[in-house]
């Protein structure tokens, strides 16, 4: 029997109220409800038609929340076998068949990844993975990246910080890819 201590709930959309069982693994910190609430206020409550990447999926809270809110494609990358199996089990239980689970190292996945509209980055705090991830990340004009870390992160051009907040030990930010090579024309040229 599992206690509620190891569970988090999806807070909006189609799967609202469903509880994700969080495996007891070192360094696994699910994004708290109030942080996710703020994030999805920043992104807009609906992610209809967007493609999302949850690169260090962990509990799956961010990816499943995006799927619940209408994202057309959600890819969740997780290296830990036990955590990955937990994600598979939850995906099957709620019938989220548009969620693609990838059991792989995040950096190996990034080497061949297509662009996404929204990327969620919540790597283990002690890894200092963010600078390397941002070097490999392929942005598209208007693409956004959510970052969760122990300290605020500074991203190089052409990434621009849109929002920043803190909750307890967690700093969280939203960045947008700004491509100025379009001559001021809207959309992709």
TIFIDO-175725 format. One record per residue (C-alpha): x, y, z; residue in one letter; residue number from 1. Coordinates in steps of 0.001 Angstrom, whole numbers. Layout:
BEGIN
<<X Y Z> A NUM>,
...
//
This chain:
BEGIN
<<0 0 0> X 1>,
<<1409 3375 -1023> X 2>,
<<1029 6461 1120> X 3>,
<<80 9815 -385> X 4>,
<<3574 11047 453> X 5>,
<<4923 9504 -2753> X 6>,
<<2209 10910 -5010> X 7>,
<<1589 14154 -6842> X 8>,
<<-1566 15152 -8644> X 9>,
<<-2146 16586 -12082> X 10>,
<<-3660 20021 -11504> X 11>,
<<-5402 20880 -14786> X 12>,
<<-6884 19581 -18019> X 13>,
<<-8088 16155 -19125> X 14>,
<<-6240 14150 -16438> X 15>,
<<-6862 16639 -13633> X 16>,
<<-6867 15050 -10182> X 17>,
<<-5098 11851 -11293> X 18>,
<<-2272 10940 -8946> X 19>,
<<1194 10028 -10183> X 20>,
<<3090 7555 -7997> X 21>,
<<6577 8974 -7429> X 22>,
<<9337 6353 -7111> X 23>,
<<11611 6785 -4113> X 24>,
<<14875 7617 -5877> X 25>,
<<17786 9820 -4765> X 26>,
<<17566 13336 -6178> X 27>,
<<14037 12890 -7537> X 28>,
<<12103 16072 -6680> X 29>,
<<8696 16376 -8299> X 30>,
<<7787 19934 -9259> X 31>,
<<5430 21184 -6499> X 32>,
<<1776 21963 -7321> X 33>,
<<2110 25704 -6822> X 34>,
<<5185 25884 -9067> X 35>,
<<3370 23926 -11811> X 36>,
<<335 26193 -11390> X 37>,
<<2548 29259 -11931> X 38>,
<<4325 27646 -14897> X 39>,
<<1083 26819 -16704> X 40>,
<<-236 30314 -16003> X 41>,
<<2918 31592 -17719> X 42>,
<<2502 29221 -20675> X 43>,
<<-1248 29705 -20967> X 44>,
<<-3605 27098 -19529> X 45>,
<<-4024 25307 -22856> X 46>,
<<-1144 23854 -24827> X 47>,
<<-3378 22789 -27743> X 48>,
<<-1363 21723 -30754> X 49>,
<<2061 22262 -29169> X 50>,
<<4925 19777 -29021> X 51>,
<<6622 19454 -25630> X 52>,
<<9819 17804 -24429> X 53>,
<<10269 16823 -20777> X 54>,
<<14012 16137 -20937> X 55>,
<<14724 14927 -17381> X 56>,
<<11219 13511 -16872> X 57>,
<<11619 12135 -13344> X 58>,
<<8145 11883 -11803> X 59>,
<<6576 12959 -15091> X 60>,
<<4670 15805 -13442> X 61>,
<<5564 18379 -16118> X 62>,
<<5116 16138 -19159> X 63>,
<<1837 14600 -18016> X 64>,
<<552 18050 -17033> X 65>,
<<1347 19267 -20584> X 66>,
<<-392 16202 -22080> X 67>,
<<-3393 16851 -19842> X 68>,
<<-3589 20415 -21159> X 69>,
<<-3831 19507 -24833> X 70>,
<<-241 19250 -26101> X 71>,
<<-386 17288 -29363> X 72>,
<<2978 15623 -28719> X 73>,
<<4818 15075 -25453> X 74>,
<<8183 13309 -25344> X 75>,
<<9493 12364 -21905> X 76>,
<<13141 11296 -21593> X 77>,
<<14250 9403 -18485> X 78>,
<<17442 7416 -17924> X 79>,
<<16648 5671 -14599> X 80>,
<<15034 2264 -15346> X 81>,
<<12764 2174 -12247> X 82>,
<<11572 5745 -12820> X 83>,
<<11001 5010 -16535> X 84>,
<<8878 1951 -15676> X 85>,
<<6829 4077 -13281> X 86>,
<<6194 6576 -16122> X 87>,
<<5118 3723 -18433> X 88>,
<<2741 2380 -15824> X 89>,
<<1090 5769 -15233> X 90>,
<<809 6487 -18973> X 91>,
<<-1021 3186 -19491> X 92>,
<<-3266 3730 -16464> X 93>,
<<-4541 7086 -17718> X 94>,
<<-4471 6181 -21437> X 95>,
<<-2141 9020 -22466> X 96>,
<<-1097 7337 -25715> X 97>,
<<164 10597 -27273> X 98>,
<<2931 10668 -24638> X 99>,
<<6128 9155 -26027> X 100>,
<<8494 7733 -23415> X 101>,
<<12207 7460 -24201> X 102>,
<<14522 5444 -21928> X 103>,
<<17798 7200 -22678> X 104>,
<<20379 9671 -21463> X 105>,
<<19138 13254 -21953> X 106>,
<<22290 14370 -23799> X 107>,
<<22197 11412 -26187> X 108>,
<<18568 12269 -26993> X 109>,
<<19403 15952 -27548> X 110>,
<<22009 15070 -30191> X 111>,
<<19286 13966 -32607> X 112>,
<<16257 15818 -31293> X 113>,
<<13922 17859 -33425> X 114>,
<<12711 21234 -32243> X 115>,
<<9894 21505 -29726> X 116>,
<<7546 24381 -28908> X 117>,
<<8085 23949 -25160> X 118>,
<<10959 22211 -23347> X 119>,
<<10864 21393 -19622> X 120>,
<<14289 21228 -17941> X 121>,
<<14413 20014 -14365> X 122>,
<<17713 18114 -14143> X 123>,
<<19153 16812 -10867> X 124>,
<<20453 19928 -9090> X 125>,
<<23955 18625 -8404> X 126>,
<<24668 17748 -12049> X 127>,
<<25047 21361 -13260> X 128>,
<<23583 20128 -16570> X 129>,
<<21896 23349 -17716> X 130>,
<<24861 25043 -19489> X 131>,
<<25521 21889 -21533> X 132>,
<<21821 21389 -22305> X 133>,
<<21413 24965 -23541> X 134>,
<<24478 24516 -25812> X 135>,
<<22769 21528 -27471> X 136>,
<<19201 22835 -27483> X 137>,
<<17922 23759 -30917> X 138>,
<<15529 26647 -30572> X 139>,
<<12840 27821 -32937> X 140>,
<<11504 31347 -33014> X 141>,
<<9064 31677 -30122> X 142>,
<<10121 28356 -28600> X 143>,
<<10054 28387 -24823> X 144>,
<<12137 26590 -22207> X 145>,
<<11154 26131 -18575> X 146>,
<<14097 25752 -16192> X 147>,
<<13958 24519 -12612> X 148>,
<<17132 24653 -10545> X 149>,
<<18530 25558 -7151> X 150>,
<<19766 28977 -8369> X 151>,
<<18616 31252 -11214> X 152>,
<<20164 30291 -14564> X 153>,
<<21585 32767 -17073> X 154>,
<<21114 31699 -20688> X 155>,
<<23140 33134 -23573> X 156>,
<<21699 34835 -26650> X 157>,
<<19401 34180 -28441> X 158>,
<<17551 32955 -25328> X 159>,
<<15729 35688 -23423> X 160>,
<<14299 35313 -19929> X 161>,
<<10546 35989 -19828> X 162>,
<<9685 35146 -16213> X 163>,
<<11404 34200 -12981> X 164>,
<<10143 33105 -9558> X 165>,
<<11278 31196 -6489> X 166>,
<<9494 28751 -4194> X 167>,
<<11464 27509 -1195> X 168>,
<<14660 25863 -2453> X 169>,
<<13551 25999 -6092> X 170>,
<<14250 28730 -8643> X 171>,
<<12145 28515 -11791> X 172>,
<<12316 30497 -15017> X 173>,
<<10816 30682 -18484> X 174>,
<<13018 31514 -21481> X 175>,
<<12103 32228 -25093> X 176>,
<<14218 31768 -28227> X 177>,
<<14524 35146 -29919> X 178>,
<<15660 34954 -33505> X 179>,
<<16411 38389 -34932> X 180>,
<<17464 37139 -38351> X 181>,
<<13955 37475 -39794> X 182>,
<<14111 41182 -40595> X 183>,
<<11240 41881 -38248> X 184>,
<<8815 39702 -40228> X 185>,
<<6329 37698 -38185> X 186>,
<<6388 33914 -38324> X 187>,
<<8931 31606 -39861> X 188>,
<<10485 32858 -43080> X 189>,
//
